[in-house]
Amino acid sequence: MTTPLVLASASPARLATLRAAGLDPIVIVSGVDESRLTGLPPAELALQLAELKCAAVAGRDEVPADALVLGCDSVLELDGEALGKPGDPAEATRRWLTMRGRLGVLHSGHCLRDVASGRVAAATGSTTVHFADVDDAEIEAYVATGEPLHVAGAFTIDGIGGAFVTRIEGDHHNVVGVSLPLLRELVLELGHVWPELWT
């Protein structure tokens, strides 16, 4: 019997990653105001935002009574600072001017709640990302695509920005926004088995 999975995130990349892994989550966007949390270390910020999103969705009427609810949030840590989605093209450009030729750490917080039992398991996955030394024209062209404005850290590894990531250390899926190995561990921690989430 399949256990329903609810994804408390509007991220198309997270949804695509889960679907490619044999899961077909119900998407319910949390609507959490991410600006509520400030002054936290980047990894802790990612985790607390994931917990907020999960909690915001888990109590809703449309969530199946036997579902697992997954909240995720990602931030890029650069020079100890947490970078979410850039506010506008100018900010995305400034970020890339700082990031190019350097490395950052992408933190993705994961919070999984078993609606039936009320139990929660949560953890943060962290992956080191090495950025190419892109030139000003490449940055301008990339920002003009609009892609960096919709993603944490102003880059993707699974889209147009993939050519600007020279290598990573850690889980590739975590950079996309949901670590499949980490999610499996949380599923097991709650007393379920991974194949029961396959559709």
Protein Blocks (a to p, Z undefined) as FASTA:
>chain_A
ZZdddddbfbfklmmmmmmnopacddddekiafklpghiafklmmmmmmmmmmmmmmmpm
klcfkbccddddddddeehiacdddfbfklmmmmmmmmgopacddddddddddfknopac
ddddddddddddddfklmmmmmmnommmmcghiiafklmklmmpmbdcdjfklmnopafk
lmmmmmmmnopafklmpZZ
